[in-house]
Amino acid sequence: MLISISCTIKECQNFIEEVYGFHNDRHFSLWDMISNVERFAMRGLKGIRKNDREKARLNLLISLSWFLSVMNRLHIDLDEEVWNRFPHLCSYCAACPCTCKEEKVLKRRKAPVNMKNQPKTLGQFQEMFEAIYPHEKRTIDHAGVHLAEELGEFSEAILKFRGEHKDDHFNEVKIEAADVFSNMMGVFNSMKIDLAKELSSMFYNNCHECHKAPCECSFEFILKYDS
């Protein structure tokens, strides 16, 4: 199984599970995996700050792959949760494009759902987020800061759930996961990166480093991986 340019989010999750699931289960706790999501995301944002597009691109793609691994560990269907949160509308003002700033929206509005607008492929989801949050309306630096903020909120939601194991807290995890994905799309759109194309190129032969499925990269190699 490989990632194609017409892949769905679910197919991406399945690919990541096939290549990295066994290795992750054996070597990494949930917190280890979240740490890697944040580790590579922050390296990507550093690349943005230093105007190093290649560093930003590679590290954000790796961060996304770890994020999909976290979704698999928690048995979260990201496709479903993203659509529930963003039914082709902003999750706060319920408009497309977002009007939060112009209208100074202070209270979350209920978003009507039209299933005819539901994206099928990863590329269509990326296009949806560009329609809701046009990259011209904010700088890439702002998009990066927003992603960092959402990663913090995602970690807080995980911490709360792991502390009390309540269904309401797990629902918050799913909501924050959708927000993280939305903001990752925002950064990729700001960088004008075709995500499906980049993933299909990066993972054209299973693991992007050892090219095996399951991955055979050593724990030490992953720990010291510098990109």
PyMOL commands that set and color helices and strands:
alter all, ss='L'
color gray80, all
select helices_A, chain A and resi 9-27+30-49+53-73+78-85+100-103+115-117+122-132+135-137+140-164+167-190+195-202+219-223
alter helices_A, ss='H'
color red, helices_A
deselect
rebuild
show_as cartoon
